[in-house]
């Protein structure tokens, strides 16, 4: 290895389905900077592997027998304080997402789009950036709207009627393309409204969304 090459990220992969592990391993091992060096079939085995292997990142299935990824995460972090953890899940589920962040995970990746998101999530985790699946942004915006409605969180700046329309549609989970069609505006205009909205809500990017979630008590720091 030359001095300019990036050091390889050593990964511990835990999932109770051997077939899923094989598929995920193929995605990760294709990348020059990622290498799976240990595998486990459940959370307890993942902890045992972390004791004997020098790993930088653990990719854990949320739901595993004997010990889940959620239960294993705090123990893994106590064992190896510098370790980063990513949750891999079949469930596009807000509750699981918030539990994963509470447990100390850096990110949440849906298995259905692992081939698209997982590599980016691994690299983001190693840069100490949270990786949120797209539905998480919707979940946080929905929560923000509920808080405003109950008077808990005054908006920093007043939203225009059009921005409110866009915000409501984002919170309902519509894509930019769908919103553009529903409001008879271009996708570019929808993106501009979304950017303005996030700025007005003080949520400029994924990192700030996570900070907001902590502030709102959705997740603990």
C-alpha angles and dihedrals in degrees: 000000000000122000093252096056118102114248113254116257106233111218135201111203122199126184130134093226113078090202092056090048090052092051093046091046090054090053093049101040091054088071119083093220098046127072130172105219100168137027133198137186097213143006096271091052089047090057091049090050091048089056093056102034130062100232132172099191136027119205106197134183108233096223116047132146121257092014127013126222088249091056093043096051100074090045092049091049091049090050094046111020093188094053120115120213130206123190119221115199146165090213125091086200126150094204093053089046093055091043090052092053090045090053089055103261118153094213150001121226126186114227090221090066099027091119088060103034110026100077092048090047092052092052093044091052091053089052089052092247120135117241113213123185112235094257090060091068089054090049092052093047090049090052091048090053091051091052092049090048090054092046094245096119119034110207111251091226131014114260121228116243089253092051089050089052091050092045092052091050092047089051089052088057101251118154122240089253092054092046091050090053094045094049096036093237133121122269087241090059091049090053090050092051091048092051091049091048095052090048093050090048089049090245104121099157144354093282092055090046088057091048088050091051089053092048091049090053092244090122132016119238 
